[in-house]
Amino acid sequence: MAKILVVEDNENNTTLVRDILTLHGHEIIEAKNGEEGVKMAREAKPDLILMDIQMPVMDGFTAAKALRADPATKDIKIVGVTSYAMKGDKEKVLAAGFDLYIAKPINTRELPAQIKELLAKK
């Protein structure tokens, strides 16, 4: 299936996403913050990145901007995963260059289908 980079500072969220996506045949690599995520994306060239928005060191918005500015990573699909669920937050995430917005808590039944659909848009 796909190589997916999960950029998330909360270990429980990382474990949940890893378990769901490996069950569906995806290869998972992990980063704990945006800075590490940008570095890993450049090295590993994942098919898709699940990026938390609120993280230490470098937040998801800054990391996505760096990835979009780099010719080596600009075409990687990036999903913004966040607890921001107020009116306008989805639009803010999508306007920042993310390909998809997923609110926390993550719907574990919908996530695999959302990932599959986004990967099919290549």
N, C-alpha and C positions, 0 to 999 in steps of 0.2 A: 504494500500500500504506500503510504506517504511517510516522509521523515518530518516530524513536527517538533519544533522548539517551543517549550513551555517556559515562559519568563514570568516567574511568580515568587514572591517573597514569603508566602505562607505555605508551610510544608503540608498542611492538611489539604489545601486546595491543589497543590502539585500532585500529591498522592492520588486524590480523587480523579483528576484529569488523566494522569498516567494510567491508572487502572482501567478506566473506561476506554481510552484510545488504544491501549495495547490489546485489549480484548477484541477490538475491531481491526487488529492487524497492523496498526501503525507503529513505526519506530519513534520513540520519544527521547529527546535530549532536553536537558534542563539548565536553566540559569536562575540565579537568585535576585537579580536586579537588572535594570535596563542597560547599564554599562556592560555587564557580563553578557547580556543577551545580544547586544550589537556585535560584540567580539565573536561570540559563538556563531551568530548568523553568517558573518563574513567567512569564518573557517569551515563550517559544516554545510552551508548552502541548503537549509531546509526547504521543503516544499511549502510550508506554512508555519506561521508563528502565532501562538496564543500569548498575548501580552497583557499582563496586569497594568492598570493605569497608575495606581498609587503604590510606589515602591521607594525604598531608600536608594541612595547613591545617584540614580538617574531614573526619573519617572517614565512611564510608558509613552507620553506625548513626545518627550525629548528623544527617546530611543527610536520611535517611529520616524521622526523627522530626520534623524541621522541615517536610518536605513533607506529612506526614500531618496536622500541626497547622494547616496553611494551607488554608482553604476553597477556594482557587483551584487547589490541586494535590493535595488529599487523595485524589482518585479515580484518579490516574494509576497505572498498573501499574508496580511497581518490582521488578526482578530483582536479587537480591544475587549478585554474582559474586566469588568469593573462593578463595584458596588454602587457607583453613581447611577441612580435610577430616577432622577428628577426630570421634569419636563425640560427638553432641550439638550439633555446630556447625550442622547444617542446621536443627535445631529452634530454636536460638538466633536464627538469621537470620530464620526465619519468624515467630517470636514478636516480633521487633523491628518487624514491620509490612511486611516484604517479601512479595510475592506468589509468588515462586519463588526457589529456591536453585540456583545453578549453580556447581559446583566447577571450579577451574582445575587442569590445563590444560583449556580449553574444548574440548568435542567438537564439531568443526566440522561434522560430519554431522548431529548432533542439534540444534544451536542453531536453525536456521531453523524446524524443526518445533515446538520448544519455544516460540519466539516466536509462531508462528502460533496455536498452541493457547491461549496466554495471552491474546492479543488477541481471540480468539473468545469469551472469557468476559465481554466487556463487557456 
